[in-house]
Amino acid sequence: MYSRIFILCYLLASIPNFAQEKNVLSWHNPIREGLPKYGMKDFYIMVEDSTYFLLGTSYKDPYRFNNKALRLYESNNFQEWTVSSILLDLERLDSSSWYKHVISAPEIHRIRNRYYLTFNGRNDSINPYGKLGFGIAVADKLKGPYRVLNTSKPLVETNHAGLVTDPDNQTFLYYDMDGRIYMAPINLETAALVEDPKEILGPINLKENYKYLDAPNITKVGETYHLLVSQFFGGYRVLVNHLTANHPMGPWVWEQSNPIYEWLESEADLKVKNRYPEANGYAPPTQVIFSNTLFEGISGGFFIAYHSSEKYSEPYLCIEPVIVEEHKIEPLNPKAINQMIIIP
Amino acid sequence: MKKILNLILLGCLMQLQAQIITYTPTENIIDNNPYIHPSKHYKVSLLQNGDKINDFTYCMKAQHNTNNSQNTAWSNFSFSGSVTVQVERLQDTVDFVQVLPRSANIQVKKENSNLISFTIDKPGHYSIEFERGTVIDYPLLLFANPLEKDIPDPADPDVVYFKPGLHEIGDRFEIKSNQTVYLAGGAYVIGQFFAENAKDITIKGRGILSGEVYQPRTHQHMISMQNAENIKVSGITMIHSPRYMIALRGKNHFFDNVKMMGWWFSTDGISAGEHTVVENCFFKVNDDAVKLYQSNTLVKNCVIWQLENGAPFMISWNGSSDFGGIEVRDIEIIRVEHHWDNENLAVVCAVHGGEANISNIKFENIVIDNSKWRIFHLVTRPNRWGRWNPKSGSLSNFEFKNFKYYGTPVIKNLIAGHDAQHPVFNMQFENIEIAGRQLTDLKKHFIIDPRFTKHITISQ
């Protein structure tokens, strides 16, 4: 029912006179204002005290070498962001810290009135080009200060990890590694896995739908768990797919309406936005990943945050309103630059 | 007296044997052609036995926004004997000049402020450079071919003969078994060749095959064959490919003196089947030059100019069946434009994400010039092209002998196994010279994962 109202609001917002008279939130994708100039990806957005908070994987500014910190950003309107707090200052870490150099795909999960910051980290001196590992930190307030619970080593090797809680309040760690998705119950007090991780999505259960899986994101809406996952196909075709389950451990159902998005090379932005120390300084990755996060807005309604193509240009934040039904997620204005909603 | 007569006779014979053949450009090669036009930077002349011939200098524009050069110019001729090449620099004076590859040991004479000359007496692919560094704006190449032998008869029913001039053949020109496709010098063929379940095919000549009308990855490879046996490609020049220059499936494939130049990511050079020989070829491509994906492949006497993307030799992204028995020798890599820390950027590269156990690959006598990037990137790691098998996939028994690297590497070589089931082992390095110094300790220039690699050795 709610989604139908949302559609109606959205359609009404597209009528100019109506939009002028109502409380309309509009923004333009990709969004760069206040966010790292050299690009950002793996966005995670949450709401706290009627404010949007964002974090993600930042691209380093090649001219600012002593600026390694994980920042939390905030906004009330999607379009403009400001730094809200420093969550982790990597400069202050000991050189042997296992997450000294890389913090990737961070997220914050509010569980039982505490805030858990999760990330995938690496020390490039000790483990250059190696696998990332899962880190978890805790704080009493969203903005910190955060205390890393596993300072001695990663909990497990992960590429892109998150937390999700089941109906019995058991929290699970989920992550992708080597193109498959794994899950394990986690004890947040001790920062230890309760059981060994189990493969929940891979070639065995996805069968013909299987292709290397990237960037899982699980969001619970009502009684349903929604999982978004990205798949890259050679020649540059990326699909963002949707699966649902009644429990984090599954079984996960591949939705008939997949994919939610299909991205082709011809849609990629070819224009590099920044100056680099040498010509053609932006490094286009050989394998393209789209990372999608489903989140609920301040005034209800749902959105997907994703990063624009990283193939030939720096990635930046994109947000689109979506309809969420029990077995379907549908972007309302997919891939459009100009986005708007009516705030009910 | 007899000696003098013999010398005179020898001189006469040499003059009789000496010959230069140049080719008339087609009418489409004009100034405002966005793909190919006369060079505005260089004029090439050939001198032999007192005769001077102006050799047309082609120029193809760079196509992609990450390409470092503005364009690439080249001259193409066939000859015997000895020829003196004169190059006039039309828009600048000559402050620096070198002719690569180094092994040719070309001595260049500066004739005046914008004219140089040098003499060659054997066929080859040369780069005449007036700028220094790993990246130059206006490359000039010289394709000095041997004289053609066995030129096919246009009247032969098994011959598809493209005479000099412009030909547009479409993107699926099918070649049948036992056919010879001949691109005469001066032929400019726009289109793509295709064959399936075919054998005993030859594509040869001195003409040009262009894929200029196809956007990247929108069409197939320039020469694409499935289940093809006994295939020979020689002598032609291939430009502007939207994907690979040559991709053959089957066995017994032979490539000789093919010149390949392209600009796009996915413009790879040659990928062929088992029992393949690649020799005397030239590559200036923006993805992997040679795919070493099949057993019993021999690559020798080639010249490679690697653009910003891809590896001169790619061993595997997704090898799924065991293979090996590969030899690469006497290779001149005259320039490597790599400067991104991407997984596919090394002279010898494997990002092996398939289940194949790949072994017994030998590299010998490899010269790397004008490079600042890594030579070796040999890892097992799942990737999005491969079908990762958690229990299988390895690299082993590789031999790298007599490497000379001219330049100062700013990034380390990498050798790493992904996990215990995907090791990298038995990698022997012998006589590796980097920036004039023998490599005695791998640690200085290598990152070697200690957990899932073993028996990585270096010797003098």
Interface residues (C-beta under 8 A of the other chain):
Chain A: P128 Y129 G130 D178 G179 P203 K211 Y212 D214 F232 F233 G234 G235 Y236 E265 L270 K271 V272 E278 A279 N280 G281 A283 P284 P285 T286 Q287 Y312
Chain B: N65 T66 N68 V135 R217 F265 S266 E308 N309 H339 W340 D341 N342 E343 N344 V379 P382 N383 R384 W385 R387 W388 P390 L414 A416 H418 I447 D449
